Amino acid sequence: MNYHSKPSNLLSNIKFIIMNKIFEKHYLGKGTKVPNMQIVRVTVRVSELMKFAYNYENDEYVTFEVAKMQNPDKFGRDHTVYCTTQEKVEDENPPKQSRKKRETAKA
């Protein structure tokens, strides 16, 4: 098994919305569980990874997730690597006041 194979160029992003926030998964690479060990070896393009770097107390960090795939791909890779970003969604329909609050406001 070749652990140093190049990652596929078919990486994509997925967006989903939860409680007025848009989350986007930016897929960075894939990996394989090392036989007989609790280790997953992943390959990630550094230029893609650095797009998600941030500074904290004068050091650079990248936070990413490694997830087991439902089925291995055609190269036997069984884990995927991605960064998740989020942004706030403007609420098009602000919550309406309840009837009690409106009656109290009128009084």
SULMO-V566879 format. One record per residue. PSI is psi in degrees with one decimal (NA if undefined). OMEGA is omega in whole degrees, 0 to 359 (NA if undefined). Layout:
BEGIN
psi=PSI omega=OMEGA
psi=PSI omega=OMEGA
END
This chain:
BEGIN
psi=131.3 omega=182
psi=109.7 omega=180
psi=-10.7 omega=185
psi=22.3 omega=179
psi=150.6 omega=181
psi=142.6 omega=179
psi=155.9 omega=179
psi=147.1 omega=175
psi=5.6 omega=183
psi=30.5 omega=179
psi=144.8 omega=182
psi=173.8 omega=179
psi=150.5 omega=177
psi=133.6 omega=177
psi=141.4 omega=172
psi=153.9 omega=184
psi=130.2 omega=176
psi=121.5 omega=176
psi=57.5 omega=176
psi=24.2 omega=175
psi=137.2 omega=175
psi=125.4 omega=175
psi=135.9 omega=178
psi=126.5 omega=176
psi=124.3 omega=179
psi=106.1 omega=184
psi=131.8 omega=187
psi=-27.8 omega=183
psi=-170.8 omega=180
psi=169.0 omega=181
psi=179.0 omega=183
psi=138.6 omega=175
psi=134.8 omega=178
psi=126.4 omega=182
psi=139.5 omega=176
psi=20.1 omega=179
psi=161.6 omega=176
psi=51.7 omega=183
psi=139.0 omega=173
psi=122.9 omega=179
psi=123.3 omega=183
psi=154.7 omega=176
psi=125.3 omega=182
psi=135.6 omega=176
psi=122.0 omega=184
psi=-40.0 omega=181
psi=-35.9 omega=177
psi=-41.8 omega=181
psi=-39.9 omega=183
psi=-17.4 omega=176
psi=-19.6 omega=184
psi=12.8 omega=179
psi=145.1 omega=176
psi=159.2 omega=183
psi=132.0 omega=175
psi=118.6 omega=180
psi=49.5 omega=175
psi=20.0 omega=173
psi=150.3 omega=178
psi=137.9 omega=180
psi=157.3 omega=170
psi=126.5 omega=177
psi=128.2 omega=181
psi=164.6 omega=180
psi=146.2 omega=173
psi=121.3 omega=184
psi=143.0 omega=176
psi=133.2 omega=179
psi=154.9 omega=178
psi=-39.7 omega=179
psi=141.5 omega=176
psi=151.8 omega=177
psi=-176.4 omega=185
psi=-12.1 omega=178
psi=2.6 omega=179
psi=4.8 omega=179
psi=131.0 omega=186
psi=8.1 omega=177
psi=151.3 omega=178
psi=153.0 omega=182
psi=132.4 omega=179
psi=156.2 omega=171
psi=142.2 omega=177
psi=128.6 omega=175
psi=158.4 omega=178
psi=152.6 omega=175
psi=149.9 omega=180
psi=139.1 omega=178
psi=132.7 omega=176
psi=131.9 omega=182
psi=114.6 omega=181
psi=-26.9 omega=181
psi=87.9 omega=181
psi=149.5 omega=182
psi=139.7 omega=179
psi=150.6 omega=177
psi=145.8 omega=177
psi=162.6 omega=183
psi=-41.3 omega=181
psi=-42.1 omega=181
psi=-38.6 omega=179
psi=-42.3 omega=180
psi=-38.9 omega=179
psi=-39.7 omega=180
psi=-32.0 omega=179
psi=-30.6 omega=184
psi=NA omega=NA
END
